Amino acid sequence: MTETIDELIAEHSRKGLEEIAAELGVDASDTAKYPNKTSVAEAIVEARENVLREAHEASQEIPEVEVQASVQSKLHIGEKGVFAKRAAMDERASTIQKGVSEMQKDISGMQKSIGAQKRVNEGAFANIGAGINELQSGIDRKAGEMQSGASEMQSGVVEMQNAILELEKGIMEFRDEFGNYEKDFYYGSSSEYPYLR
């Protein structure tokens, strides 16, 4: 049974369609002539129809040869007896074998799916790990900046305290000077009035 255009498009990539077309003698890599998957799929269907038509025409040209069919003598097996039981067992074994074969195909497909999912998960975990490392380095960097800012604030506080002490010292000196000025203003210089000392 041949695939339809829709089935070809759904089941194959552009590259896969180009490979199928190449097997049929169609060069589908020319994107000007075959701009999309639909045009490649149409070319494949057309090429397959041509091959079938040519095969049909070639078969009609061959003269018919009469072939005698060989008659196979099949051992008649009854419904009862050893041969019947053996035939039933063979048929059952064949059915079981087909079932096992189908199960093996399914298991193989499942293992491929699990392997693919595992690779996807490993990639995702690697990205999560990289994100966590980046986040941690950002936190460490910010903590360092905050520590540096706290140290600068601490040194600023110390400078302010020193400035306050200097200011207090200046105020005390000013008071002393003002007191001396007041004495000099009201009583004159202490050298003129030694008894005021």
SELUM-809007 format. One record per residue (C-alpha): x, y, z; chain; residue number from 1. Coordinates in steps of 0.02 Angstrom, whole numbers, plus 50000, padded with zeros to 5 digits. Example, Ala and Ser with C-alpha at 12.3 -4.5 7.8 and 13.67 -1.06 7.14 Angstrom:
<r X="50615" Y="49775" Z="50390" chain="A" resi="1"/>
<r X="50684" Y="49947" Z="50357" chain="A" resi="2"/>
This chain:
<r X="50000" Y="50000" Z="50000" chain="A" resi="1"/>
<r X="50074" Y="50167" Z="49948" chain="A" resi="2"/>
<r X="50071" Y="50320" Z="50059" chain="A" resi="3"/>
<r X="49963" Y="50470" Z="50016" chain="A" resi="4"/>
<r X="50030" Y="50647" Z="50006" chain="A" resi="5"/>
<r X="49961" Y="50688" Z="50179" chain="A" resi="6"/>
<r X="50037" Y="50530" Z="50255" chain="A" resi="7"/>
<r X="50207" Y="50569" Z="50177" chain="A" resi="8"/>
<r X="50202" Y="50747" Z="50246" chain="A" resi="9"/>
<r X="50149" Y="50689" Z="50419" chain="A" resi="10"/>
<r X="50272" Y="50544" Z="50435" chain="A" resi="11"/>
<r X="50431" Y="50614" Z="50358" chain="A" resi="12"/>
<r X="50542" Y="50766" Z="50374" chain="A" resi="13"/>
<r X="50592" Y="50869" Z="50222" chain="A" resi="14"/>
<r X="50760" Y="50778" Z="50221" chain="A" resi="15"/>
<r X="50674" Y="50608" Z="50231" chain="A" resi="16"/>
<r X="50560" Y="50655" Z="50086" chain="A" resi="17"/>
<r X="50710" Y="50710" Z="49983" chain="A" resi="18"/>
<r X="50793" Y="50540" Z="50015" chain="A" resi="19"/>
<r X="50636" Y="50446" Z="49961" chain="A" resi="20"/>
<r X="50625" Y="50556" Z="49805" chain="A" resi="21"/>
<r X="50809" Y="50522" Z="49765" chain="A" resi="22"/>
<r X="50776" Y="50334" Z="49773" chain="A" resi="23"/>
<r X="50640" Y="50360" Z="49642" chain="A" resi="24"/>
<r X="50756" Y="50464" Z="49531" chain="A" resi="25"/>
<r X="50686" Y="50636" Z="49578" chain="A" resi="26"/>
<r X="50808" Y="50773" Z="49634" chain="A" resi="27"/>
<r X="50701" Y="50863" Z="49765" chain="A" resi="28"/>
<r X="50845" Y="50964" Z="49838" chain="A" resi="29"/>
<r X="50806" Y="51105" Z="49713" chain="A" resi="30"/>
<r X="50706" Y="51221" Z="49827" chain="A" resi="31"/>
<r X="50653" Y="51332" Z="49682" chain="A" resi="32"/>
<r X="50564" Y="51185" Z="49599" chain="A" resi="33"/>
<r X="50510" Y="51102" Z="49763" chain="A" resi="34"/>
<r X="50488" Y="51245" Z="49889" chain="A" resi="35"/>
<r X="50398" Y="51144" Z="50024" chain="A" resi="36"/>
<r X="50361" Y="50969" Z="50089" chain="A" resi="37"/>
<r X="50196" Y="50962" Z="49994" chain="A" resi="38"/>
<r X="50279" Y="50985" Z="49825" chain="A" resi="39"/>
<r X="50410" Y="50851" Z="49867" chain="A" resi="40"/>
<r X="50272" Y="50730" Z="49924" chain="A" resi="41"/>
<r X="50175" Y="50762" Z="49763" chain="A" resi="42"/>
<r X="50332" Y="50724" Z="49661" chain="A" resi="43"/>
<r X="50356" Y="50561" Z="49758" chain="A" resi="44"/>
<r X="50176" Y="50505" Z="49729" chain="A" resi="45"/>
<r X="50190" Y="50548" Z="49544" chain="A" resi="46"/>
<r X="50356" Y="50454" Z="49527" chain="A" resi="47"/>
<r X="50282" Y="50301" Z="49613" chain="A" resi="48"/>
<r X="50133" Y="50304" Z="49495" chain="A" resi="49"/>
<r X="50252" Y="50313" Z="49346" chain="A" resi="50"/>
<r X="50351" Y="50164" Z="49410" chain="A" resi="51"/>
<r X="50192" Y="50062" Z="49434" chain="A" resi="52"/>
<r X="50128" Y="50111" Z="49261" chain="A" resi="53"/>
<r X="50295" Y="50063" Z="49180" chain="A" resi="54"/>
<r X="50297" Y="49898" Z="49274" chain="A" resi="55"/>
<r X="50119" Y="49861" Z="49218" chain="A" resi="56"/>
<r X="50160" Y="49902" Z="49036" chain="A" resi="57"/>
<r X="50318" Y="49795" Z="49044" chain="A" resi="58"/>
<r X="50220" Y="49649" Z="49115" chain="A" resi="59"/>
<r X="50096" Y="49659" Z="48971" chain="A" resi="60"/>
<r X="50236" Y="49652" Z="48844" chain="A" resi="61"/>
<r X="50303" Y="49487" Z="48913" chain="A" resi="62"/>
<r X="50222" Y="49339" Z="48825" chain="A" resi="63"/>
<r X="50122" Y="49230" Z="48938" chain="A" resi="64"/>
<r X="50203" Y="49066" Z="48982" chain="A" resi="65"/>
<r X="50095" Y="48927" Z="49043" chain="A" resi="66"/>
<r X="50155" Y="48867" Z="49209" chain="A" resi="67"/>
<r X="50089" Y="48710" Z="49287" chain="A" resi="68"/>
<r X="50055" Y="48733" Z="49468" chain="A" resi="69"/>
<r X="50129" Y="48598" Z="49575" chain="A" resi="70"/>
<r X="49999" Y="48521" Z="49684" chain="A" resi="71"/>
<r X="50053" Y="48503" Z="49862" chain="A" resi="72"/>
<r X="49980" Y="48357" Z="49948" chain="A" resi="73"/>
<r X="49934" Y="48411" Z="50120" chain="A" resi="74"/>
<r X="49921" Y="48280" Z="50251" chain="A" resi="75"/>
<r X="49742" Y="48266" Z="50303" chain="A" resi="76"/>
<r X="49726" Y="48296" Z="50487" chain="A" resi="77"/>
<r X="49569" Y="48246" Z="50574" chain="A" resi="78"/>
<r X="49484" Y="48335" Z="50716" chain="A" resi="79"/>
<r X="49539" Y="48206" Z="50843" chain="A" resi="80"/>
<r X="49696" Y="48110" Z="50875" chain="A" resi="81"/>
<r X="49882" Y="48144" Z="50893" chain="A" resi="82"/>
<r X="49903" Y="48236" Z="50728" chain="A" resi="83"/>
<r X="49758" Y="48352" Z="50767" chain="A" resi="84"/>
<r X="49828" Y="48391" Z="50938" chain="A" resi="85"/>
<r X="50001" Y="48420" Z="50866" chain="A" resi="86"/>
<r X="49930" Y="48537" Z="50732" chain="A" resi="87"/>
<r X="49832" Y="48632" Z="50864" chain="A" resi="88"/>
<r X="49990" Y="48646" Z="50971" chain="A" resi="89"/>
<r X="50092" Y="48706" Z="50822" chain="A" resi="90"/>
<r X="49960" Y="48836" Z="50781" chain="A" resi="91"/>
<r X="49955" Y="48892" Z="50962" chain="A" resi="92"/>
<r X="50146" Y="48900" Z="50969" chain="A" resi="93"/>
<r X="50146" Y="49004" Z="50809" chain="A" resi="94"/>
<r X="50019" Y="49124" Z="50884" chain="A" resi="95"/>
<r X="50121" Y="49138" Z="51044" chain="A" resi="96"/>
<r X="50280" Y="49167" Z="50942" chain="A" resi="97"/>
<r X="50194" Y="49309" Z="50847" chain="A" resi="98"/>
<r X="50137" Y="49384" Z="51012" chain="A" resi="99"/>
<r X="50313" Y="49373" Z="51083" chain="A" resi="100"/>
<r X="50383" Y="49454" Z="50926" chain="A" resi="101"/>
<r X="50258" Y="49598" Z="50941" chain="A" resi="102"/>
<r X="50299" Y="49618" Z="51126" chain="A" resi="103"/>
<r X="50485" Y="49625" Z="51085" chain="A" resi="104"/>
<r X="50452" Y="49762" Z="50956" chain="A" resi="105"/>
<r X="50348" Y="49858" Z="51084" chain="A" resi="106"/>
<r X="50482" Y="49837" Z="51218" chain="A" resi="107"/>
<r X="50616" Y="49895" Z="51096" chain="A" resi="108"/>
<r X="50513" Y="50049" Z="51053" chain="A" resi="109"/>
<r X="50481" Y="50083" Z="51237" chain="A" resi="110"/>
<r X="50668" Y="50069" Z="51276" chain="A" resi="111"/>
<r X="50707" Y="50193" Z="51137" chain="A" resi="112"/>
<r X="50576" Y="50313" Z="51208" chain="A" resi="113"/>
<r X="50646" Y="50293" Z="51384" chain="A" resi="114"/>
<r X="50823" Y="50323" Z="51319" chain="A" resi="115"/>
<r X="50768" Y="50480" Z="51227" chain="A" resi="116"/>
<r X="50673" Y="50543" Z="51381" chain="A" resi="117"/>
<r X="50826" Y="50506" Z="51490" chain="A" resi="118"/>
<r X="50936" Y="50611" Z="51375" chain="A" resi="119"/>
<r X="50809" Y="50753" Z="51381" chain="A" resi="120"/>
<r X="50800" Y="50742" Z="51571" chain="A" resi="121"/>
<r X="50990" Y="50740" Z="51587" chain="A" resi="122"/>
<r X="50998" Y="50898" Z="51481" chain="A" resi="123"/>
<r X="50864" Y="50980" Z="51588" chain="A" resi="124"/>
<r X="50954" Y="50932" Z="51750" chain="A" resi="125"/>
<r X="51116" Y="51003" Z="51681" chain="A" resi="126"/>
<r X="51027" Y="51166" Z="51641" chain="A" resi="127"/>
<r X="50949" Y="51170" Z="51815" chain="A" resi="128"/>
<r X="51121" Y="51141" Z="51893" chain="A" resi="129"/>
<r X="51196" Y="51281" Z="51789" chain="A" resi="130"/>
<r X="51052" Y="51395" Z="51842" chain="A" resi="131"/>
<r X="51078" Y="51353" Z="52026" chain="A" resi="132"/>
<r X="51266" Y="51389" Z="52011" chain="A" resi="133"/>
<r X="51230" Y="51554" Z="51926" chain="A" resi="134"/>
<r X="51103" Y="51599" Z="52060" chain="A" resi="135"/>
<r X="51226" Y="51555" Z="52199" chain="A" resi="136"/>
<r X="51365" Y="51658" Z="52120" chain="A" resi="137"/>
<r X="51242" Y="51805" Z="52105" chain="A" resi="138"/>
<r X="51196" Y="51788" Z="52289" chain="A" resi="139"/>
<r X="51380" Y="51779" Z="52339" chain="A" resi="140"/>
<r X="51419" Y="51932" Z="52232" chain="A" resi="141"/>
<r X="51275" Y="52031" Z="52310" chain="A" resi="142"/>
<r X="51325" Y="51976" Z="52485" chain="A" resi="143"/>
<r X="51503" Y="52036" Z="52451" chain="A" resi="144"/>
<r X="51437" Y="52203" Z="52388" chain="A" resi="145"/>
<r X="51327" Y="52221" Z="52543" chain="A" resi="146"/>
<r X="51473" Y="52176" Z="52657" chain="A" resi="147"/>
<r X="51581" Y="52305" Z="52569" chain="A" resi="148"/>
<r X="51441" Y="52434" Z="52588" chain="A" resi="149"/>
<r X="51422" Y="52392" Z="52773" chain="A" resi="150"/>
<r X="51610" Y="52415" Z="52799" chain="A" resi="151"/>
<r X="51604" Y="52584" Z="52712" chain="A" resi="152"/>
<r X="51455" Y="52634" Z="52820" chain="A" resi="153"/>
<r X="51549" Y="52581" Z="52976" chain="A" resi="154"/>
<r X="51701" Y="52684" Z="52928" chain="A" resi="155"/>
<r X="51583" Y="52831" Z="52890" chain="A" resi="156"/>
<r X="51506" Y="52815" Z="53064" chain="A" resi="157"/>
<r X="51679" Y="52816" Z="53143" chain="A" resi="158"/>
<r X="51726" Y="52972" Z="53044" chain="A" resi="159"/>
<r X="51564" Y="53056" Z="53099" chain="A" resi="160"/>
<r X="51599" Y="53013" Z="53281" chain="A" resi="161"/>
<r X="51775" Y="53085" Z="53264" chain="A" resi="162"/>
<r X="51702" Y="53242" Z="53184" chain="A" resi="163"/>
<r X="51577" Y="53260" Z="53329" chain="A" resi="164"/>
<r X="51720" Y="53244" Z="53454" chain="A" resi="165"/>
<r X="51818" Y="53376" Z="53359" chain="A" resi="166"/>
<r X="51664" Y="53488" Z="53358" chain="A" resi="167"/>
<r X="51638" Y="53466" Z="53545" chain="A" resi="168"/>
<r X="51821" Y="53504" Z="53573" chain="A" resi="169"/>
<r X="51804" Y="53660" Z="53464" chain="A" resi="170"/>
<r X="51650" Y="53714" Z="53562" chain="A" resi="171"/>
<r X="51744" Y="53693" Z="53726" chain="A" resi="172"/>
<r X="51890" Y="53795" Z="53659" chain="A" resi="173"/>
<r X="51769" Y="53927" Z="53597" chain="A" resi="174"/>
<r X="51688" Y="53935" Z="53770" chain="A" resi="175"/>
<r X="51857" Y="53957" Z="53851" chain="A" resi="176"/>
<r X="51905" Y="54091" Z="53725" chain="A" resi="177"/>
<r X="51738" Y="54176" Z="53745" chain="A" resi="178"/>
<r X="51759" Y="54173" Z="53934" chain="A" resi="179"/>
<r X="51931" Y="54254" Z="53917" chain="A" resi="180"/>
<r X="51861" Y="54381" Z="53795" chain="A" resi="181"/>
<r X="51721" Y="54423" Z="53915" chain="A" resi="182"/>
<r X="51845" Y="54451" Z="54057" chain="A" resi="183"/>
<r X="51952" Y="54559" Z="53947" chain="A" resi="184"/>
<r X="51802" Y="54656" Z="53888" chain="A" resi="185"/>
<r X="51732" Y="54695" Z="54060" chain="A" resi="186"/>
<r X="51888" Y="54698" Z="54164" chain="A" resi="187"/>
<r X="52022" Y="54733" Z="54039" chain="A" resi="188"/>
<r X="52178" Y="54631" Z="54007" chain="A" resi="189"/>
<r X="52232" Y="54519" Z="54149" chain="A" resi="190"/>
<r X="52405" Y="54596" Z="54137" chain="A" resi="191"/>
<r X="52328" Y="54766" Z="54184" chain="A" resi="192"/>
<r X="52232" Y="54691" Z="54330" chain="A" resi="193"/>
<r X="52338" Y="54554" Z="54405" chain="A" resi="194"/>
<r X="52224" Y="54536" Z="54555" chain="A" resi="195"/>
<r X="52087" Y="54469" Z="54441" chain="A" resi="196"/>
<r X="52187" Y="54317" Z="54405" chain="A" resi="197"/>
